[in-house]
């Protein structure tokens, strides 16, 4: 079953998508996920008459890094190092990104005006259901300003402004039972592709993940708390799942960074396609200069 959020006749509603129509139901999609039950659908509306929105505005969005090939290529691109760090094999690492900058199908995605090394990231996201179960899956584009990311992560914290400006989800949530036939040893064998302006850039199998979604969600819940409706990104697939991976392998920016007007389409077998257009956000003012304090002098002053 495909569950969507959409705008129709001035209202934002949720419903079931099937056979070219959407059948609205009288419940918020977050409530549906929390209860784990789909209300009785109403009269159908042709899909072409609605505007699809991001299927969910999550309370939190954790993004993992579950593909060795991606780690290897991006590390070389970002900081010049090679290989996969040994710590990657210890546990499924993730970071929190901004749940307040979620874009949906067909939306324009504004990149920071100061960024020129603009990148997409092809991922699948699991949506948590009651009790840490998986309610369903959707496509995630974890947009990245690589030049900002490269600089800020030299502080050994982040990513921050290189990531928190935008994530895209869509086109809908496919319930977990729909994708069970694609499971092999706990992994979803789904083909994932990325296109820029109609040209295929990347293609990989989701089953190349190092951990299952179930393992990643259980790890996220360890010593912490997750709730129904939380979203968990798979991390970027390999073999062109993002441009930075290819830049690291090629030793040059080939293919080139995204530019304003570029159209990025991510397609995942069994789920659908998510398309967005890159635009440039508004200019921002320079920060005031930092106040530099010599650590040794500060320690000395505290002793007097």
C-alpha positions in Angstrom: 0.0 0.0 0.0 1.2 3.5 -0.8 0.3 6.3 1.6 0.7 9.9 0.5 0.2 13.5 1.7 -1.2 15.8 -0.9 -2.8 19.2 -1.5 -6.3 19.1 -3.1 -8.7 22.0 -3.4 -6.8 24.0 -0.8 -6.6 21.3 1.8 -3.7 19.1 2.9 -4.9 15.6 3.2 -3.6 12.0 3.4 -4.7 8.9 1.4 -4.0 5.7 -0.3 -2.5 5.8 -3.8 -3.6 3.0 -6.3 -4.2 2.7 -10.0 -3.7 6.3 -10.8 -6.0 7.7 -8.1 -5.6 8.7 -4.5 -8.3 7.7 -2.0 -8.3 10.2 0.9 -9.0 9.2 4.5 -9.9 11.3 7.5 -6.8 10.9 9.6 -3.4 12.5 9.8 -0.6 10.4 8.4 1.3 10.5 11.7 -1.7 9.1 13.5 -2.0 6.3 11.0 1.7 5.4 11.5 1.3 5.5 15.3 -1.8 3.3 15.3 -0.5 1.1 12.5 -3.9 0.9 10.8 -5.2 2.5 7.6 -8.7 4.1 7.9 -11.4 3.4 5.4 -10.6 5.3 2.2 -13.1 7.6 0.6 -14.1 8.4 -3.0 -11.1 8.4 -5.3 -9.4 11.6 -6.7 -7.3 11.4 -10.0 -3.7 11.6 -9.1 -3.1 14.3 -11.7 -5.5 16.6 -9.8 -3.5 16.6 -6.6 -0.1 18.1 -5.6 2.0 15.5 -3.8 3.8 16.7 -0.7 6.5 15.2 1.4 4.7 12.1 2.8 5.7 12.9 6.4 7.0 15.8 8.5 9.1 13.7 10.9 9.8 14.6 14.5 13.4 13.4 13.9 15.5 12.3 10.9 18.5 10.1 11.5 20.7 9.4 8.6 23.1 6.4 8.6 26.1 5.7 6.5 25.7 2.0 5.6 27.6 1.6 2.3 31.3 1.0 2.4 31.7 2.1 -1.2 30.2 5.5 -0.4 32.4 6.0 2.7 35.5 5.2 0.7 34.8 7.5 -2.2 33.5 10.5 -0.2 36.4 10.3 2.4 38.8 10.7 -0.5 36.8 13.6 -1.9 36.3 15.4 1.4 39.6 15.1 3.2 41.9 13.2 0.8 42.1 10.0 3.0 41.4 6.6 1.6 39.8 3.4 2.7 37.1 2.8 5.2 37.8 3.7 8.9 37.9 0.7 11.2 35.4 2.3 13.5 32.8 2.1 10.6 32.7 -1.7 11.2 31.9 -1.3 14.9 28.3 0.0 14.7 26.0 1.7 12.2 26.9 5.4 12.5 24.4 8.1 12.0 23.8 11.9 12.4 20.7 13.9 13.0 19.6 16.3 10.2 17.0 19.0 10.2 13.4 17.8 10.3 12.2 21.4 9.6 13.6 21.6 6.1 11.8 18.7 4.4 10.9 19.0 0.7 8.6 16.8 -1.3 8.1 15.7 -4.9 8.5 18.4 -7.5 9.7 21.0 -5.0 12.5 23.4 -5.8 15.4 22.8 -3.3 17.4 26.0 -2.4 21.1 25.4 -1.8 23.1 27.9 0.2 24.2 30.8 -2.0 27.8 30.4 -0.7 28.0 26.8 -1.9 29.3 25.8 -5.3 30.0 22.1 -4.7 26.4 21.0 -4.6 25.5 17.4 -4.4 22.6 14.9 -4.2 22.5 11.7 -2.1 20.4 8.7 -3.2 19.0 6.9 -0.2 16.0 4.9 1.0 14.5 5.8 4.4 12.6 3.6 6.8 9.7 5.0 8.8 9.3 3.7 12.3 6.0 2.2 13.4 4.8 1.3 16.9 7.3 -0.3 19.2 10.3 0.2 16.8 8.7 -1.8 14.0 9.0 -0.6 10.4 5.8 1.0 9.1 7.1 1.5 5.6 9.8 3.0 3.3 10.2 6.1 1.2 13.0 7.7 -0.9 15.4 10.2 0.7 17.6 12.8 -1.0 20.1 14.0 1.6 21.2 17.1 -0.2 24.8 18.2 0.5 26.9 21.4 0.2 30.2 19.7 0.0 32.4 22.8 0.2 30.7 23.9 3.4 30.8 20.3 4.8 34.5 19.9 4.0 35.4 23.1 5.9 33.2 22.6 9.0 34.1 19.0 9.6 37.7 20.0 10.1 36.5 20.9 13.6 35.6 17.1 14.1 32.0 17.9 14.6 29.1 17.9 12.2 28.1 18.0 9.4 26.1 21.2 10.1 25.4 23.9 7.5 26.6 21.6 4.8 23.5 19.5 5.4 20.8 21.1 7.4 19.4 23.3 4.6 17.3 20.6 2.9 16.3 16.9 2.7 13.6 15.5 0.3 11.2 12.7 1.0 8.8 11.0 -1.3 6.9 10.4 -3.4 4.9 8.4 -0.8 5.4 5.8 1.9 5.2 2.2 0.8 4.1 0.0 3.6 6.7 -2.6 4.7 4.6 -5.6 3.7 4.7 -4.4 0.0 8.5 -4.8 -0.1 8.7 -8.1 1.8 9.1 -10.1 -1.5 12.3 -8.1 -2.2 13.9 -9.3 1.1 17.0 -11.6 1.1 18.6 -12.4 4.4 17.0 -9.4 5.9 18.2 -6.9 3.2 16.0 -5.3 0.6 17.2 -6.1 -2.9 16.0 -3.0 -4.6 17.7 -1.3 -7.5 18.3 2.4 -7.0 19.2 4.9 -9.7 20.1 8.6 -9.8 19.6 10.9 -12.8 20.7 14.5 -13.4 18.8 16.2 -16.2 17.8 12.8 -17.6 21.3 11.3 -17.6 21.8 8.3 -15.3 24.7 9.1 -12.9 24.5 6.3 -10.4 23.0 2.8 -9.9 23.3 0.4 -7.0 21.5 -2.3 -5.1 20.1 -1.4 -1.7 21.0 -4.9 -0.6 24.7 -3.8 -0.5 24.0 -2.1 2.9 26.3 -3.3 5.7 23.4 -3.5 8.2 19.7 -4.1 7.9 17.2 -1.4 8.7 16.1 -3.4 11.7 19.6 -3.4 13.1 20.1 0.3 12.5 16.8 1.2 14.2 17.6 -1.1 17.2 21.0 0.7 17.5 19.4 4.1 17.4 17.1 3.1 20.2 19.9 1.8 22.4 20.3 4.0 25.5 17.8 6.4 23.8 14.3 6.6 22.5 12.6 6.4 19.2 8.9 7.0 18.4 6.5 6.0 15.6 7.1 8.4 12.7 10.8 8.8 13.2 12.7 8.5 9.9 15.9 6.5 9.4 18.0 7.0 6.2 20.0 4.1 4.8 22.9 6.3 3.9 23.9 6.9 0.3 24.2 3.9 -2.0 27.5 3.3 -3.9 28.4 3.5 -7.5 27.4 7.1 -8.1 24.8 7.4 -5.3 26.3 10.9 -5.0 28.7 13.0 -6.9 31.3 13.3 -4.2 31.9 9.6 -4.3 32.7 9.9 -8.0 34.9 13.0 -7.5 36.9 11.0 -5.0 37.4 8.1 -7.3 38.1 10.2 -10.4 40.3 12.7 -8.7 38.4 15.5 -10.3 34.9 16.9 -10.3 33.5 14.7 -13.0 30.5 14.8 -13.3 30.4 18.5 -12.3 28.6 19.8 -9.2 24.9 20.6 -9.4 23.9 24.0 -10.7 20.7 26.1 -10.4 18.2 24.6 -12.8 19.4 21.0 -12.6 16.7 18.4 -12.2 17.6 15.4 -10.0 15.5 12.3 -10.1 16.0 9.4 -7.7 14.2 6.1 -8.5 13.9 3.1 -6.3 12.4 -0.2 -7.4 9.2 -1.0 -5.6 8.8 2.6 -4.3 8.8 5.1 -7.2 10.6 8.3 -8.2 11.4 11.5 -6.4 12.2 14.6 -8.6 13.4 18.0 -7.5 14.9 21.1 -9.1 18.0 22.8 -7.7 17.8 26.5 -7.1 20.0 29.0 -5.3 18.9 30.3 -1.9 19.2 34.0 -0.8 22.5 35.6 -0.2 23.6 35.7 3.5 25.6 38.3 5.4 29.2 37.6 6.5 29.6 36.6 10.2 31.2 39.0 12.6 34.9 38.1 13.2 35.6 35.5 15.9 37.1 36.6 19.1 40.4 34.8 19.3 41.5 33.7 22.7 44.9 32.0 23.3 44.2 28.9 25.4 47.5 29.2 27.3 46.8 32.8 28.2 43.3 32.0 29.3 44.6 29.3 31.7 47.2 31.7 33.1 44.6 34.3 33.7 42.4 31.9 35.7 45.3 31.1 38.0 45.6 34.7 39.2 
